[in-house]
Amino acid sequence: MAAGFERTAGGRARTRRVPTELAALAMGVTPATIRKWASRGKITRHGGPQRAEYDLDELFAIARRDADE
């Protein structure tokens, strides 16, 4: 199975998405920084108008990339 996906009860794969506050905590930044990255296209914003969510694996890939630089 590809990294970043988990199986649902029906056997389908899905991504692991978290709200803005948890994304910020995972990255060690403020929620405002997460929103800024999304508005600038650095990360993908998922969810509806009232609930932003971010893919943990996308965030971790950015952290790994930044650590390698």
C-alpha positions in Angstrom: 0.0 0.0 0.0 1.2 3.5 -0.8 2.6 5.7 2.0 0.0 8.0 3.5 -3.0 5.8 2.9 -4.9 3.5 5.3 -7.6 1.0 4.6 -11.2 1.8 5.4 -13.7 -0.8 6.5 -14.7 -1.2 2.8 -11.1 -1.9 1.8 -10.6 1.5 0.0 -7.6 3.6 0.7 -7.9 7.1 2.1 -5.5 9.8 3.2 -4.9 10.9 6.8 -6.2 14.5 7.1 -6.1 16.7 10.1 -7.6 20.2 10.9 -5.5 23.3 10.8 -4.6 23.3 14.5 -3.3 19.7 14.4 -1.4 20.3 11.2 0.3 23.3 12.9 1.2 21.2 15.9 2.6 18.5 13.7 4.8 21.0 11.9 5.8 23.1 14.9 4.3 26.3 13.4 1.3 28.4 14.1 -2.1 27.8 12.5 -1.6 31.1 10.7 1.5 29.7 9.0 -0.4 26.6 7.8 -3.1 28.9 6.3 -0.4 31.0 4.7 1.3 28.0 3.1 -2.1 26.8 1.8 -2.9 30.2 0.3 0.6 30.3 -1.4 0.2 26.8 -2.8 2.9 25.2 -0.7 0.4 22.7 0.7 -3.0 21.5 -0.4 -6.1 22.6 1.5 -8.9 19.9 1.7 -12.3 20.1 3.3 -15.2 22.5 2.9 -15.5 26.2 3.4 -16.0 25.9 7.2 -13.4 23.1 7.8 -9.9 23.1 6.4 -8.0 19.9 6.5 -4.5 19.0 5.5 -2.8 15.7 4.5 -0.3 14.6 7.1 1.8 12.8 4.6 2.1 15.9 2.5 3.1 17.9 5.6 5.7 15.2 6.6 7.1 15.2 3.0 7.7 19.0 3.2 9.3 18.6 6.6 11.7 15.9 5.3 12.5 18.0 2.2 13.2 21.1 4.3 15.4 19.0 6.7 17.5 17.7 3.7 18.2 21.2 2.5 
